[in-house]
Amino acid sequence: MKQSLFLMLALLMGSIAVQAQSSPEAKAQVAQIRKAYTEAKANVAKAEQLAKAGKPSNITEVNSSYALGKAGGKVTTRYYYTCEEDTMLGRYFYEPYFIVNNYDTPGNKYYQEFLYDKENGLLFYYEKNGGMETRLYFGKEGDADDGGLIYEINTGSRTMEPVFAQRVGQELSHAFHLLMNREF
């Protein structure tokens, strides 16, 4: 009896979550995010081609190595950014639109992508960790519960909580601004 009650409760909660994710507003926002992602990936491909040709490409790569027990790990972070002139400051200002993290640790490799809007807010997070993938779509803060999460797709279990995806996205963006814009 308790098991069937628990099962019905779980199914009810799951159907409520699916209905929330399939609202017309959420579908429209996800379509806009997917369009922005497609445009960003096209810009990333162009930047990669420029980099291979030895031309300025608006890509910055940061490599980190660290000790993990007796073995070492490596993180490669690639920042793809725009370059705009700030007329008030009289200098150029760099803004990331796409960030990629590749983690290579002993026995595990995983990959992350972060897509940002023009105001430097996180729109999309993707992670592939082993055989599992997580895709998180974000609206503006307050649009939905869970840090602005409006839709998610998981194969297997969730590999990253939305709140932590937002936090890592903000930290990477902040690190970029410290590195490129000298915002101390």
N, C-alpha and C positions, 0 to 999 in steps of 0.2 A: 504494500500500500504506500509506504513512504517513498519507495523507488518510483512508482508511477506518478506520485505527486511531484517529486523532484524533476522527473522527466517532462511533465506538462509545464512546470514553471520554467524550465530551461528553454523549451520550445517557444513559450510565450515571450520570454525576454529576447530570444533570437529573432522572432518575427517583428518585435518592436524595433530592434536595432536595424533590421533590413528595411522596414518602412521608413525610418528616419533617414537612412542613407539614400533611399530612392525617391525622396521628395523632388518635385520639379525644380526647386531652387538649387538643391544639391547637384542634381543632374546637369543643370546649366553651368554651375561653377566648375564641376569636374570637366565638362567639355571645354571651357575656357582654359583650364589648367593644362589639359592635354594639348591644346593648340599652342600654348606658351611653351610647353615641353618640346614639341616638335620643332618650333622656331629656334629654341635654345640649342637643341641637338644639331640643327643645320648650321648655326653659328659656331658651335664647337667644331664641327667638321671643317668649316672654312678656316678657323683658327689653326687647327692641326695641319692643314695643307700649307698655310703660310709658314708655320714653324718648320715644317719639313723642307721648305724652299729657302729657309734662312732669313725670312722677312719678319718684321715686327708682327706679333700675333696676339697680343693681349692674353697671354697664358703665363702664369707663374707656378712653378712647381717647388714644393717643399718636401724634402726627404728627411725622415726621422728614424733613427735606430735606437733600440732600447733593450735592456737586459730583461729577460723573462725567465727567472730561475737560472738554470745553467745554459739555456739557449737564448738566442736573440730574436727580436722581432723587428719588422720594418713597416713604416707607414709612409705612403706616398700620397700627398695631397696636391691636387691640381686645381688652381683657381682660374676660371674663365671670367673675364670682366670687360666692362665698357670703359671708355676713357672720354670724359666730358670736361670742357673748360669751365671753370668756375670764375665768372666775371667779377664777382665780389672779392674773391681772394687773389685773382690774377694768376691762377695756376690751374693745372689739370687735376681732376679728381677721379679716382678709379672706384668703380662699383661692381662687386661680383654679381653675376647672374646665374652662375652654375659652378658648383664645387663637387669634386670627386675625391673620395678617399679609398685607397686600396690598402688593406691590412694583410700582411703576410707574417703569420706567427707559426711556430712549430705545430704542425698537425692541423692548422686551420687557416683558411684564407677567406676574407670577406670583403665586400665591395659596397660602397654607399654613394648615393647621388643626392644633392640638395639643389633645388630650383628656387630662385628668389624672384619676387616681383620688383617693380621699379622703386618701391619704398623700402627695399631690403627686407621684406617679410617673407618667411618661408611659405612657398606654395605647395611643394611636393617633396617627399622623401622616399627614396627607394633603397632597399638593402637586400643583398643576396648573401646569405650565410649558409654555406654547405648546400643542401638541397632545398632550403627554405627561402622564400622571398616575401618581402613586405613592401607594400605601396601605401603611403599615407598622403591624402589630399587635404590641404588646409585652406580655410577661408580666413577672413579677418578675425582677429581676436574677438571673442564674444559671439561669433556667428553660430557656434555650436559648443557643446560640452567638449571636454578633453583637449583644451588648448586650441580651439578653432578647428578641430578635426571634423571634416564633413563627409569623408568617405575613405574606406580602406579596403585593400585586397590583400589576403594572406594565403600563401600555400603552406599548409601545416600551421604551426602556431605563430603568433606575432613575434617577430624578432627584435622589435624595438617599440617601446611605449611612446605614444605621441608626445607626451611632455618631454621626454628625453630627446626625441628627434628634434623638437623645437629648441631645446637647450644646446645641443651639439651644433645645430645650424647657426644659432646666434653666436656661439663661441668661435666657430670657424669664420663667420663674417667679421666678427670683432678682430680676430687675429689678422685677417686680410687687411683691414683698415690700419692696424698698427704697422704692418709690414709695408704696405704700399702708399698709404696717405700720411704716414708719420703722425698719427693721432695719438699723442702721448698724454 
